[in-house]
Amino acid sequence: MGFDAQVIAIGPFSVEIASSLEYGEGFYVDVAKGTTVMSNVFIAETGAASHALASAFGVGAMELGGGVTLVQFDGGRKASTTNVSAGDARRVA
């Protein structure tokens, strides 16, 4: 059975992050600073990639499909995670 999962970043736009977003920098020329943008950071299309992704978040691969894990960074490298249902994630976003 195959697994797939993705990591999506959602946050305020700035010119400094444009080159790291899913589309090229040219697509963000008219985007105002602070506008909320969304971008795929990582897409796991195979079982092996999904297991590696799950391991990185400290969960089992089966937990990736049951909802959404919200990851919030404190401005540095420390992250906190919260597992929520897909419906709850839509309400948070």
N, C-alpha and C positions, 0 to 999 in steps of 0.2 A: 504494500500500500504506500503510495507516495504522499509526501507532505509538501506543502508550500507555505511560505510566510514572508512577510515583508516588514521592514522597519521604515516608518514614515516620520519625518521631522516636521513639526509645525511650530512656527515662531515668527517673531518680528523680522522683517527684511532690513538689511543694510547692504551697502555696496561691498563691504568686506566679505560677505558670505556668497555673493552672486556666483563666483566661479565654482563653488562647491554644490550648487543646487542642480537638480535633475536636468534642466535645459541649459543651454549655453548662456553666458553673461549677456549676450545681445537681446535675449528674450525679456530681460528684467530692466532694460534702459528706462522705461517709463513708470516703474514701480516706485512709489514713494517710500521713504525710510519709515519703518515702523509698521508698514502694511503686513498683515498676517499672510505668510506664504507656507505652502506645503510642498514637500519633496520626498520622493523615495530615496532612502539612504542605502538600503540593502534589500535585495530580493532573493529569497532562497527558493529555487525551483526544483530542487532535488531533495530526497530524503536525507542524504548526508549533510547537505547545507542546512536543512532545517534542524537537524539534531545538533549541529555545531552552534547554530544561532540560539537554540533553546539552552544549551549548556552555558553559553556566554551570559544568559540572563538568569541562570540558576534554576531553570524549570525543565520539566520533561517536554519532549516534542509534542505530545498529545495536548498539552496545555496551550500551545500556540494557537490552535484552531478554535478553542472554546470561548474566545473573547479577545480583549485587547489589553496589552500591558502598557500602561502609561509610565513613562520614564521622565523624571524631572531632575535636572541638574542644578546644583547649587551655585553655579557660576564657575566652579572648578571642575574637578574630575569625579567628585562624589555624586552618586545618583541614588534616588529612591524609586522603587517600582510599586505600582498598584495594579492588580488585576481587576478588570471590570468587564461587564458584558458589552457587546458591540453597541447595544441601545444606549447604555449609560455613557459610553465614550462619545457618541454623537451629541448627547446632551451637554457633556463637558466642553467639547470643541465649540 
